[in-house]
Structures are given as structure tokens and as C-alpha cells.
Amino acid sequence: MQLSELTPYKFNAKKHPKEQVEQIKKSIQEFGFNDPIAVWGEKNIIVEGHGRYLAANELGMENVPVIRLD
């Protein structure tokens, strides 16, 4: 799915500091995007994978793997 089609969950309690996002970016670069971002609903709200979303955005990725939970 296109990264621009995903909507971060605005009440996500988990914070992702810059250092964690950097670690996720390195993991994606070394191993690939092996864990899809979980989304639900018409607005493709992210329910799991906010850190990967942030990392993919910083890496300039246009498409990411997703899994629908609805």
C-alpha cells in the first residue's frame, strides 16, 4: 500500500524516539521490510507499526507491506 494512504492512530500511546526510528531504519535497510504494518478501516488507520511507518517515511519509501485487520 502507498505510505501516503496510511493514517497514524492519533491516540497511539507508544512513543518512538529518534534513536529507535534510526534502529528500525537500519533494520529495514539490512533485512528488508519483513513485518507488515497492521491497518484497519476505510482510512487505513495504523493499529500496529507506527515505528515502521516513521522509518519508512524517513527512508523515502513510497510503498510498504500492510495487513488488514478488519
Distance bins in CASP14 RR format, pairs under 12 A and 6 or more apart:
PFRMAT RR
TARGET T0000
AUTHOR 0000-0000-0000
RMODE 2
METHOD distances of the structure
MODEL  1
1 7 0 0 0 0 0 1 0 0 0 0 0
1 33 0 0 0 0 0 1 0 0 0 0 0
1 36 0 0 0 0 1 0 0 0 0 0 0
1 37 0 0 0 0 1 0 0 0 0 0 0
1 38 0 0 0 0 0 1 0 0 0 0 0
1 39 1 0 0 1 0 0 0 0 0 0 0
1 44 1 0 0 1 0 0 0 0 0 0 0
1 46 0 0 0 0 0 1 0 0 0 0 0
1 53 0 0 0 0 0 1 0 0 0 0 0
1 56 0 0 0 0 0 1 0 0 0 0 0
1 61 0 0 0 0 0 1 0 0 0 0 0
1 62 0 0 0 0 0 1 0 0 0 0 0
1 63 1 0 0 1 0 0 0 0 0 0 0
1 64 1 0 0 1 0 0 0 0 0 0 0
1 65 1 0 0 1 0 0 0 0 0 0 0
1 66 1 0 1 0 0 0 0 0 0 0 0
1 67 0 0 0 0 1 0 0 0 0 0 0
1 68 0 0 0 0 1 0 0 0 0 0 0
2 37 0 0 0 0 0 1 0 0 0 0 0
2 39 0 0 0 0 0 1 0 0 0 0 0
2 44 0 0 0 0 1 0 0 0 0 0 0
2 56 0 0 0 0 0 1 0 0 0 0 0
2 57 0 0 0 0 0 1 0 0 0 0 0
2 60 0 0 0 0 0 1 0 0 0 0 0
2 61 0 0 0 0 1 0 0 0 0 0 0
2 62 1 0 0 1 0 0 0 0 0 0 0
2 63 1 0 1 0 0 0 0 0 0 0 0
2 64 0 0 0 0 1 0 0 0 0 0 0
2 65 0 0 0 0 0 1 0 0 0 0 0
2 66 0 0 0 0 1 0 0 0 0 0 0
3 33 0 0 0 0 0 1 0 0 0 0 0
3 37 0 0 0 0 1 0 0 0 0 0 0
3 39 0 0 0 0 0 1 0 0 0 0 0
3 44 0 0 0 0 0 1 0 0 0 0 0
3 46 0 0 0 0 0 1 0 0 0 0 0
3 52 0 0 0 0 0 1 0 0 0 0 0
3 53 1 0 0 1 0 0 0 0 0 0 0
3 54 0 0 0 0 0 1 0 0 0 0 0
3 55 0 0 0 0 0 1 0 0 0 0 0
3 56 1 0 1 0 0 0 0 0 0 0 0
3 57 1 0 0 1 0 0 0 0 0 0 0
3 58 0 0 0 0 0 1 0 0 0 0 0
3 59 0 0 0 0 1 0 0 0 0 0 0
3 60 1 0 0 1 0 0 0 0 0 0 0
3 61 1 0 1 0 0 0 0 0 0 0 0
3 62 1 0 0 1 0 0 0 0 0 0 0
3 63 1 0 0 1 0 0 0 0 0 0 0
3 64 1 0 1 0 0 0 0 0 0 0 0
3 65 0 0 0 0 0 1 0 0 0 0 0
3 66 0 0 0 0 1 0 0 0 0 0 0
4 44 0 0 0 0 1 0 0 0 0 0 0
4 53 0 0 0 0 0 1 0 0 0 0 0
4 56 0 0 0 0 0 1 0 0 0 0 0
4 57 0 0 0 0 1 0 0 0 0 0 0
4 60 0 0 0 0 0 1 0 0 0 0 0
4 61 0 0 0 0 0 1 0 0 0 0 0
4 62 1 0 0 1 0 0 0 0 0 0 0
4 63 0 0 0 0 1 0 0 0 0 0 0
4 64 0 0 0 0 0 1 0 0 0 0 0
5 37 0 0 0 0 0 1 0 0 0 0 0
5 39 0 0 0 0 1 0 0 0 0 0 0
5 41 0 0 0 0 0 1 0 0 0 0 0
5 42 0 0 0 0 0 1 0 0 0 0 0
5 43 0 0 0 0 1 0 0 0 0 0 0
5 44 1 0 1 0 0 0 0 0 0 0 0
5 45 0 0 0 0 0 1 0 0 0 0 0
5 46 0 0 0 0 0 1 0 0 0 0 0
5 53 0 0 0 0 0 1 0 0 0 0 0
5 62 0 0 0 0 0 1 0 0 0 0 0
5 63 0 0 0 0 1 0 0 0 0 0 0
5 64 0 0 0 0 1 0 0 0 0 0 0
5 66 0 0 0 0 1 0 0 0 0 0 0
6 36 0 0 0 0 0 1 0 0 0 0 0
6 37 1 0 0 1 0 0 0 0 0 0 0
6 38 0 0 0 0 0 1 0 0 0 0 0
6 39 1 0 0 1 0 0 0 0 0 0 0
6 40 0 0 0 0 0 1 0 0 0 0 0
6 41 0 0 0 0 0 1 0 0 0 0 0
6 43 0 0 0 0 1 0 0 0 0 0 0
6 44 1 0 1 0 0 0 0 0 0 0 0
6 45 0 0 0 0 1 0 0 0 0 0 0
6 46 1 0 1 0 0 0 0 0 0 0 0
6 47 0 0 0 0 0 1 0 0 0 0 0
6 48 0 0 0 0 0 1 0 0 0 0 0
6 49 0 0 0 0 1 0 0 0 0 0 0
6 50 0 0 0 0 1 0 0 0 0 0 0
6 51 0 0 0 0 0 1 0 0 0 0 0
6 52 0 0 0 0 0 1 0 0 0 0 0
6 53 1 0 0 1 0 0 0 0 0 0 0
6 54 0 0 0 0 0 1 0 0 0 0 0
6 56 0 0 0 0 1 0 0 0 0 0 0
6 57 0 0 0 0 1 0 0 0 0 0 0
6 61 0 0 0 0 0 1 0 0 0 0 0
6 62 0 0 0 0 0 1 0 0 0 0 0
6 63 0 0 0 0 0 1 0 0 0 0 0
6 64 1 0 0 1 0 0 0 0 0 0 0
6 65 0 0 0 0 0 1 0 0 0 0 0
6 66 1 0 0 1 0 0 0 0 0 0 0
6 68 0 0 0 0 0 1 0 0 0 0 0
7 37 0 0 0 0 0 1 0 0 0 0 0
7 39 0 0 0 0 1 0 0 0 0 0 0
7 40 0 0 0 0 0 1 0 0 0 0 0
7 41 0 0 0 0 1 0 0 0 0 0 0
7 42 0 0 0 0 1 0 0 0 0 0 0
7 43 1 0 1 0 0 0 0 0 0 0 0
7 44 1 0 1 0 0 0 0 0 0 0 0
7 45 1 0 1 0 0 0 0 0 0 0 0
7 46 1 0 0 1 0 0 0 0 0 0 0
7 47 0 0 0 0 0 1 0 0 0 0 0
7 50 0 0 0 0 0 1 0 0 0 0 0
7 53 0 0 0 0 1 0 0 0 0 0 0
7 66 0 0 0 0 0 1 0 0 0 0 0
8 14 0 0 0 0 0 1 0 0 0 0 0
8 16 0 0 0 0 0 1 0 0 0 0 0
8 37 0 0 0 0 0 1 0 0 0 0 0
8 39 0 0 0 0 0 1 0 0 0 0 0
8 43 0 0 0 0 0 1 0 0 0 0 0
8 44 0 0 0 0 0 1 0 0 0 0 0
8 45 1 0 0 1 0 0 0 0 0 0 0
8 46 1 0 1 0 0 0 0 0 0 0 0
8 47 0 0 0 0 0 1 0 0 0 0 0
8 48 0 0 0 0 0 1 0 0 0 0 0
8 49 0 0 0 0 1 0 0 0 0 0 0
8 50 1 0 1 0 0 0 0 0 0 0 0
8 51 0 0 0 0 1 0 0 0 0 0 0
8 52 0 0 0 0 0 1 0 0 0 0 0
8 53 1 0 0 1 0 0 0 0 0 0 0
8 54 0 0 0 0 1 0 0 0 0 0 0
8 56 0 0 0 0 0 1 0 0 0 0 0
8 57 0 0 0 0 1 0 0 0 0 0 0
9 37 0 0 0 0 0 1 0 0 0 0 0
9 38 0 0 0 0 0 1 0 0 0 0 0
9 39 0 0 0 0 1 0 0 0 0 0 0
9 40 0 0 0 0 1 0 0 0 0 0 0
9 41 0 0 0 0 0 1 0 0 0 0 0
9 43 0 0 0 0 0 1 0 0 0 0 0
9 44 0 0 0 0 0 1 0 0 0 0 0
9 45 1 0 1 0 0 0 0 0 0 0 0
9 46 1 0 1 0 0 0 0 0 0 0 0
9 47 1 0 0 1 0 0 0 0 0 0 0
9 48 0 0 0 0 1 0 0 0 0 0 0
9 49 0 0 0 0 1 0 0 0 0 0 0
9 50 1 0 0 1 0 0 0 0 0 0 0
9 51 0 0 0 0 0 1 0 0 0 0 0
9 53 0 0 0 0 0 1 0 0 0 0 0
9 69 0 0 0 0 0 1 0 0 0 0 0
10 43 0 0 0 0 0 1 0 0 0 0 0
10 45 0 0 0 0 1 0 0 0 0 0 0
10 46 0 0 0 0 0 1 0 0 0 0 0
10 50 0 0 0 0 0 1 0 0 0 0 0
11 45 0 0 0 0 0 1 0 0 0 0 0
11 46 0 0 0 0 0 1 0 0 0 0 0
11 47 0 0 0 0 0 1 0 0 0 0 0
11 50 0 0 0 0 0 1 0 0 0 0 0
12 45 0 0 0 0 1 0 0 0 0 0 0
12 46 1 0 0 1 0 0 0 0 0 0 0
12 47 0 0 0 0 1 0 0 0 0 0 0
12 48 0 0 0 0 1 0 0 0 0 0 0
12 49 0 0 0 0 1 0 0 0 0 0 0
12 50 1 0 1 0 0 0 0 0 0 0 0
12 51 0 0 0 0 1 0 0 0 0 0 0
12 53 0 0 0 0 0 1 0 0 0 0 0
12 54 0 0 0 0 0 1 0 0 0 0 0
13 50 0 0 0 0 0 1 0 0 0 0 0
14 20 0 0 0 0 1 0 0 0 0 0 0
14 46 0 0 0 0 0 1 0 0 0 0 0
14 47 0 0 0 0 0 1 0 0 0 0 0
14 48 0 0 0 0 1 0 0 0 0 0 0
14 49 0 0 0 0 1 0 0 0 0 0 0
14 50 1 0 0 1 0 0 0 0 0 0 0
14 51 0 0 0 0 1 0 0 0 0 0 0
14 53 0 0 0 0 0 1 0 0 0 0 0
14 54 0 0 0 0 0 1 0 0 0 0 0
15 21 0 0 0 0 0 1 0 0 0 0 0
15 50 0 0 0 0 1 0 0 0 0 0 0
15 51 0 0 0 0 1 0 0 0 0 0 0
15 54 0 0 0 0 0 1 0 0 0 0 0
16 22 0 0 0 0 0 1 0 0 0 0 0
16 23 0 0 0 0 1 0 0 0 0 0 0
16 24 1 0 0 1 0 0 0 0 0 0 0
16 25 0 0 0 0 0 1 0 0 0 0 0
16 46 0 0 0 0 0 1 0 0 0 0 0
16 49 0 0 0 0 1 0 0 0 0 0 0
16 50 1 0 0 1 0 0 0 0 0 0 0
16 51 1 0 1 0 0 0 0 0 0 0 0
16 52 0 0 0 0 1 0 0 0 0 0 0
16 53 0 0 0 0 1 0 0 0 0 0 0
16 54 1 0 1 0 0 0 0 0 0 0 0
16 55 0 0 0 0 1 0 0 0 0 0 0
16 57 0 0 0 0 0 1 0 0 0 0 0
16 58 0 0 0 0 0 1 0 0 0 0 0
17 23 0 0 0 0 1 0 0 0 0 0 0
17 24 0 0 0 0 0 1 0 0 0 0 0
17 51 0 0 0 0 0 1 0 0 0 0 0
17 54 0 0 0 0 0 1 0 0 0 0 0
18 24 0 0 0 0 0 1 0 0 0 0 0
18 25 0 0 0 0 0 1 0 0 0 0 0
18 51 0 0 0 0 0 1 0 0 0 0 0
18 54 0 0 0 0 1 0 0 0 0 0 0
18 55 0 0 0 0 0 1 0 0 0 0 0
18 58 0 0 0 0 1 0 0 0 0 0 0
19 25 0 0 0 0 0 1 0 0 0 0 0
19 26 0 0 0 0 0 1 0 0 0 0 0
19 51 0 0 0 0 0 1 0 0 0 0 0
19 55 0 0 0 0 0 1 0 0 0 0 0
20 26 0 0 0 0 0 1 0 0 0 0 0
20 27 0 0 0 0 0 1 0 0 0 0 0
20 49 0 0 0 0 0 1 0 0 0 0 0
20 50 0 0 0 0 0 1 0 0 0 0 0
20 51 1 0 0 1 0 0 0 0 0 0 0
20 52 0 0 0 0 0 1 0 0 0 0 0
20 54 0 0 0 0 1 0 0 0 0 0 0
20 55 0 0 0 0 1 0 0 0 0 0 0
20 58 0 0 0 0 0 1 0 0 0 0 0
21 27 0 0 0 0 0 1 0 0 0 0 0
21 28 0 0 0 0 0 1 0 0 0 0 0
21 49 0 0 0 0 0 1 0 0 0 0 0
21 50 0 0 0 0 1 0 0 0 0 0 0
21 51 1 0 0 1 0 0 0 0 0 0 0
21 52 0 0 0 0 1 0 0 0 0 0 0
21 53 0 0 0 0 1 0 0 0 0 0 0
21 54 1 0 1 0 0 0 0 0 0 0 0
21 55 1 0 1 0 0 0 0 0 0 0 0
21 56 0 0 0 0 1 0 0 0 0 0 0
21 57 0 0 0 0 1 0 0 0 0 0 0
21 58 1 0 0 1 0 0 0 0 0 0 0
21 59 0 0 0 0 1 0 0 0 0 0 0
22 28 0 0 0 0 0 1 0 0 0 0 0
22 29 0 0 0 0 0 1 0 0 0 0 0
22 51 0 0 0 0 0 1 0 0 0 0 0
22 54 0 0 0 0 0 1 0 0 0 0 0
22 55 0 0 0 0 1 0 0 0 0 0 0
22 58 0 0 0 0 1 0 0 0 0 0 0
22 59 0 0 0 0 0 1 0 0 0 0 0
23 29 0 0 0 0 0 1 0 0 0 0 0
23 30 0 0 0 0 0 1 0 0 0 0 0
23 31 0 0 0 0 0 1 0 0 0 0 0
23 51 0 0 0 0 1 0 0 0 0 0 0
23 52 0 0 0 0 0 1 0 0 0 0 0
23 54 0 0 0 0 0 1 0 0 0 0 0
23 55 0 0 0 0 1 0 0 0 0 0 0
23 58 0 0 0 0 0 1 0 0 0 0 0
24 30 0 0 0 0 0 1 0 0 0 0 0
24 31 0 0 0 0 0 1 0 0 0 0 0
24 32 0 0 0 0 0 1 0 0 0 0 0
24 33 0 0 0 0 0 1 0 0 0 0 0
24 34 0 0 0 0 0 1 0 0 0 0 0
24 35 0 0 0 0 1 0 0 0 0 0 0
24 37 0 0 0 0 0 1 0 0 0 0 0
24 49 0 0 0 0 1 0 0 0 0 0 0
24 50 0 0 0 0 0 1 0 0 0 0 0
24 51 1 0 1 0 0 0 0 0 0 0 0
24 52 1 0 1 0 0 0 0 0 0 0 0
24 53 0 0 0 0 1 0 0 0 0 0 0
24 54 1 0 0 1 0 0 0 0 0 0 0
24 55 1 1 0 0 0 0 0 0 0 0 0
24 56 0 0 0 0 1 0 0 0 0 0 0
24 57 0 0 0 0 0 1 0 0 0 0 0
24 58 0 0 0 0 1 0 0 0 0 0 0
24 59 0 0 0 0 1 0 0 0 0 0 0
24 61 0 0 0 0 0 1 0 0 0 0 0
25 31 0 0 0 0 0 1 0 0 0 0 0
25 32 0 0 0 0 0 1 0 0 0 0 0
25 33 0 0 0 0 0 1 0 0 0 0 0
25 51 0 0 0 0 1 0 0 0 0 0 0
25 52 0 0 0 0 1 0 0 0 0 0 0
25 53 0 0 0 0 0 1 0 0 0 0 0
25 54 0 0 0 0 1 0 0 0 0 0 0
25 55 1 0 1 0 0 0 0 0 0 0 0
25 56 0 0 0 0 1 0 0 0 0 0 0
25 57 0 0 0 0 1 0 0 0 0 0 0
25 58 1 0 0 1 0 0 0 0 0 0 0
25 59 1 0 1 0 0 0 0 0 0 0 0
25 60 0 0 0 0 0 1 0 0 0 0 0
25 61 0 0 0 0 0 1 0 0 0 0 0
26 32 0 0 0 0 0 1 0 0 0 0 0
26 55 0 0 0 0 1 0 0 0 0 0 0
26 58 0 0 0 0 0 1 0 0 0 0 0
26 59 0 0 0 0 0 1 0 0 0 0 0
27 33 0 0 0 0 1 0 0 0 0 0 0
27 34 0 0 0 0 1 0 0 0 0 0 0
27 35 0 0 0 0 1 0 0 0 0 0 0
27 51 0 0 0 0 0 1 0 0 0 0 0
27 52 0 0 0 0 1 0 0 0 0 0 0
27 55 0 0 0 0 1 0 0 0 0 0 0
27 56 0 0 0 0 0 1 0 0 0 0 0
27 59 0 0 0 0 0 1 0 0 0 0 0
28 34 0 0 0 0 1 0 0 0 0 0 0
28 35 0 0 0 0 1 0 0 0 0 0 0
28 37 0 0 0 0 0 1 0 0 0 0 0
28 49 0 0 0 0 0 1 0 0 0 0 0
28 51 0 0 0 0 0 1 0 0 0 0 0
28 52 1 0 0 1 0 0 0 0 0 0 0
28 53 0 0 0 0 0 1 0 0 0 0 0
28 54 0 0 0 0 0 1 0 0 0 0 0
28 55 1 0 1 0 0 0 0 0 0 0 0
28 56 1 0 0 1 0 0 0 0 0 0 0
28 57 0 0 0 0 0 1 0 0 0 0 0
28 58 0 0 0 0 1 0 0 0 0 0 0
28 59 1 0 0 1 0 0 0 0 0 0 0
28 60 0 0 0 0 0 1 0 0 0 0 0
28 61 0 0 0 0 1 0 0 0 0 0 0
28 64 0 0 0 0 1 0 0 0 0 0 0
28 65 0 0 0 0 0 1 0 0 0 0 0
29 55 0 0 0 0 1 0 0 0 0 0 0
29 56 0 0 0 0 0 1 0 0 0 0 0
29 58 0 0 0 0 0 1 0 0 0 0 0
29 59 1 0 0 1 0 0 0 0 0 0 0
29 60 0 0 0 0 0 1 0 0 0 0 0
29 61 0 0 0 0 0 1 0 0 0 0 0
32 52 0 0 0 0 0 1 0 0 0 0 0
32 55 0 0 0 0 0 1 0 0 0 0 0
32 56 0 0 0 0 0 1 0 0 0 0 0
32 59 0 0 0 0 0 1 0 0 0 0 0
32 61 0 0 0 0 0 1 0 0 0 0 0
32 64 0 0 0 0 0 1 0 0 0 0 0
32 65 0 0 0 0 1 0 0 0 0 0 0
33 49 0 0 0 0 0 1 0 0 0 0 0
33 51 0 0 0 0 0 1 0 0 0 0 0
33 52 1 0 0 1 0 0 0 0 0 0 0
33 53 0 0 0 0 0 1 0 0 0 0 0
33 55 0 0 0 0 1 0 0 0 0 0 0
33 56 1 0 0 1 0 0 0 0 0 0 0
33 59 0 0 0 0 1 0 0 0 0 0 0
33 61 1 0 0 1 0 0 0 0 0 0 0
33 63 0 0 0 0 1 0 0 0 0 0 0
33 64 1 0 0 1 0 0 0 0 0 0 0
33 65 1 0 1 0 0 0 0 0 0 0 0
33 66 0 0 0 0 0 1 0 0 0 0 0
34 52 0 0 0 0 1 0 0 0 0 0 0
34 64 0 0 0 0 0 1 0 0 0 0 0
34 65 0 0 0 0 1 0 0 0 0 0 0
35 48 0 0 0 0 1 0 0 0 0 0 0
35 49 1 0 0 1 0 0 0 0 0 0 0
35 51 0 0 0 0 0 1 0 0 0 0 0
35 52 1 0 0 1 0 0 0 0 0 0 0
35 53 0 0 0 0 0 1 0 0 0 0 0
35 55 0 0 0 0 0 1 0 0 0 0 0
35 56 0 0 0 0 0 1 0 0 0 0 0
35 64 0 0 0 0 0 1 0 0 0 0 0
35 65 0 0 0 0 1 0 0 0 0 0 0
35 66 0 0 0 0 0 1 0 0 0 0 0
35 67 0 0 0 0 1 0 0 0 0 0 0
36 46 0 0 0 0 0 1 0 0 0 0 0
36 47 0 0 0 0 0 1 0 0 0 0 0
36 48 0 0 0 0 1 0 0 0 0 0 0
36 49 0 0 0 0 1 0 0 0 0 0 0
36 52 0 0 0 0 1 0 0 0 0 0 0
36 53 0 0 0 0 0 1 0 0 0 0 0
36 56 0 0 0 0 0 1 0 0 0 0 0
36 63 0 0 0 0 0 1 0 0 0 0 0
36 64 1 0 0 1 0 0 0 0 0 0 0
36 65 1 1 0 0 0 0 0 0 0 0 0
36 66 1 0 1 0 0 0 0 0 0 0 0
36 67 1 0 1 0 0 0 0 0 0 0 0
36 68 0 0 0 0 1 0 0 0 0 0 0
36 69 0 0 0 0 0 1 0 0 0 0 0
37 44 0 0 0 0 1 0 0 0 0 0 0
37 45 0 0 0 0 0 1 0 0 0 0 0
37 46 1 0 1 0 0 0 0 0 0 0 0
37 47 0 0 0 0 1 0 0 0 0 0 0
37 48 1 0 0 1 0 0 0 0 0 0 0
37 49 1 0 1 0 0 0 0 0 0 0 0
37 50 0 0 0 0 1 0 0 0 0 0 0
37 51 0 0 0 0 1 0 0 0 0 0 0
37 52 1 0 1 0 0 0 0 0 0 0 0
37 53 1 0 1 0 0 0 0 0 0 0 0
37 54 0 0 0 0 0 1 0 0 0 0 0
37 55 0 0 0 0 0 1 0 0 0 0 0
37 56 0 0 0 0 1 0 0 0 0 0 0
37 57 0 0 0 0 0 1 0 0 0 0 0
37 61 0 0 0 0 0 1 0 0 0 0 0
37 63 0 0 0 0 0 1 0 0 0 0 0
37 64 1 0 1 0 0 0 0 0 0 0 0
37 65 1 0 0 1 0 0 0 0 0 0 0
37 66 1 0 1 0 0 0 0 0 0 0 0
37 67 1 0 0 1 0 0 0 0 0 0 0
37 68 0 0 0 0 0 1 0 0 0 0 0
37 69 0 0 0 0 0 1 0 0 0 0 0
38 44 0 0 0 0 0 1 0 0 0 0 0
38 45 0 0 0 0 1 0 0 0 0 0 0
38 46 1 0 0 1 0 0 0 0 0 0 0
38 47 1 0 1 0 0 0 0 0 0 0 0
38 48 1 1 0 0 0 0 0 0 0 0 0
38 49 1 0 0 1 0 0 0 0 0 0 0
38 50 0 0 0 0 0 1 0 0 0 0 0
38 51 0 0 0 0 0 1 0 0 0 0 0
38 52 0 0 0 0 1 0 0 0 0 0 0
38 53 0 0 0 0 0 1 0 0 0 0 0
38 64 0 0 0 0 0 1 0 0 0 0 0
38 65 0 0 0 0 0 1 0 0 0 0 0
38 66 1 0 0 1 0 0 0 0 0 0 0
38 67 1 0 1 0 0 0 0 0 0 0 0
38 68 1 0 0 1 0 0 0 0 0 0 0
38 69 1 0 1 0 0 0 0 0 0 0 0
38 70 0 0 0 0 0 1 0 0 0 0 0
39 45 1 0 0 1 0 0 0 0 0 0 0
39 46 1 0 1 0 0 0 0 0 0 0 0
39 47 1 0 0 1 0 0 0 0 0 0 0
39 48 0 0 0 0 1 0 0 0 0 0 0
39 49 0 0 0 0 1 0 0 0 0 0 0
39 50 0 0 0 0 0 1 0 0 0 0 0
39 52 0 0 0 0 0 1 0 0 0 0 0
39 53 0 0 0 0 1 0 0 0 0 0 0
39 64 0 0 0 0 0 1 0 0 0 0 0
39 65 0 0 0 0 0 1 0 0 0 0 0
39 66 1 0 1 0 0 0 0 0 0 0 0
39 67 1 0 0 1 0 0 0 0 0 0 0
39 68 1 0 0 1 0 0 0 0 0 0 0
39 69 1 0 0 1 0 0 0 0 0 0 0
39 70 0 0 0 0 1 0 0 0 0 0 0
40 46 0 0 0 0 1 0 0 0 0 0 0
40 47 1 0 1 0 0 0 0 0 0 0 0
40 48 0 0 0 0 1 0 0 0 0 0 0
40 66 0 0 0 0 0 1 0 0 0 0 0
40 67 0 0 0 0 1 0 0 0 0 0 0
40 68 1 0 0 1 0 0 0 0 0 0 0
40 69 1 0 1 0 0 0 0 0 0 0 0
40 70 1 0 1 0 0 0 0 0 0 0 0
41 47 0 0 0 0 1 0 0 0 0 0 0
41 66 0 0 0 0 0 1 0 0 0 0 0
41 68 1 0 0 1 0 0 0 0 0 0 0
41 69 0 0 0 0 1 0 0 0 0 0 0
41 70 1 0 1 0 0 0 0 0 0 0 0
42 68 0 0 0 0 0 1 0 0 0 0 0
42 70 0 0 0 0 1 0 0 0 0 0 0
43 70 0 0 0 0 0 1 0 0 0 0 0
44 53 0 0 0 0 0 1 0 0 0 0 0
44 64 0 0 0 0 0 1 0 0 0 0 0
44 66 1 0 0 1 0 0 0 0 0 0 0
44 67 0 0 0 0 0 1 0 0 0 0 0
44 68 0 0 0 0 1 0 0 0 0 0 0
44 69 0 0 0 0 0 1 0 0 0 0 0
44 70 0 0 0 0 1 0 0 0 0 0 0
45 53 0 0 0 0 0 1 0 0 0 0 0
45 66 0 0 0 0 0 1 0 0 0 0 0
45 68 0 0 0 0 0 1 0 0 0 0 0
45 69 0 0 0 0 1 0 0 0 0 0 0
45 70 0 0 0 0 1 0 0 0 0 0 0
46 52 0 0 0 0 1 0 0 0 0 0 0
46 53 1 0 1 0 0 0 0 0 0 0 0
46 54 0 0 0 0 0 1 0 0 0 0 0
46 56 0 0 0 0 0 1 0 0 0 0 0
46 57 0 0 0 0 0 1 0 0 0 0 0
46 64 0 0 0 0 0 1 0 0 0 0 0
46 66 0 0 0 0 1 0 0 0 0 0 0
46 67 0 0 0 0 0 1 0 0 0 0 0
46 68 0 0 0 0 0 1 0 0 0 0 0
46 69 0 0 0 0 0 1 0 0 0 0 0
47 53 0 0 0 0 0 1 0 0 0 0 0
47 66 0 0 0 0 0 1 0 0 0 0 0
47 67 0 0 0 0 1 0 0 0 0 0 0
47 68 0 0 0 0 0 1 0 0 0 0 0
47 69 1 0 0 1 0 0 0 0 0 0 0
47 70 0 0 0 0 1 0 0 0 0 0 0
48 66 0 0 0 0 0 1 0 0 0 0 0
48 67 0 0 0 0 1 0 0 0 0 0 0
48 68 0 0 0 0 0 1 0 0 0 0 0
48 69 0 0 0 0 1 0 0 0 0 0 0
49 55 0 0 0 0 1 0 0 0 0 0 0
49 56 0 0 0 0 1 0 0 0 0 0 0
49 57 0 0 0 0 0 1 0 0 0 0 0
49 64 0 0 0 0 1 0 0 0 0 0 0
49 65 0 0 0 0 0 1 0 0 0 0 0
49 66 0 0 0 0 1 0 0 0 0 0 0
49 67 0 0 0 0 0 1 0 0 0 0 0
49 69 0 0 0 0 0 1 0 0 0 0 0
50 56 0 0 0 0 0 1 0 0 0 0 0
50 57 0 0 0 0 0 1 0 0 0 0 0
51 57 0 0 0 0 1 0 0 0 0 0 0
51 58 0 0 0 0 0 1 0 0 0 0 0
51 59 0 0 0 0 0 1 0 0 0 0 0
51 64 0 0 0 0 0 1 0 0 0 0 0
52 58 0 0 0 0 0 1 0 0 0 0 0
52 59 0 0 0 0 0 1 0 0 0 0 0
52 61 0 0 0 0 1 0 0 0 0 0 0
52 64 1 0 0 1 0 0 0 0 0 0 0
52 65 0 0 0 0 1 0 0 0 0 0 0
52 66 0 0 0 0 0 1 0 0 0 0 0
52 67 0 0 0 0 0 1 0 0 0 0 0
53 59 0 0 0 0 0 1 0 0 0 0 0
53 60 0 0 0 0 0 1 0 0 0 0 0
53 61 0 0 0 0 1 0 0 0 0 0 0
53 64 1 0 0 1 0 0 0 0 0 0 0
53 65 0 0 0 0 0 1 0 0 0 0 0
53 66 0 0 0 0 1 0 0 0 0 0 0
54 60 0 0 0 0 0 1 0 0 0 0 0
54 61 0 0 0 0 0 1 0 0 0 0 0
54 64 0 0 0 0 0 1 0 0 0 0 0
55 61 0 0 0 0 1 0 0 0 0 0 0
55 64 0 0 0 0 1 0 0 0 0 0 0
56 62 0 0 0 0 1 0 0 0 0 0 0
56 63 0 0 0 0 1 0 0 0 0 0 0
56 64 1 0 1 0 0 0 0 0 0 0 0
56 65 0 0 0 0 1 0 0 0 0 0 0
56 66 0 0 0 0 0 1 0 0 0 0 0
57 64 0 0 0 0 1 0 0 0 0 0 0
END
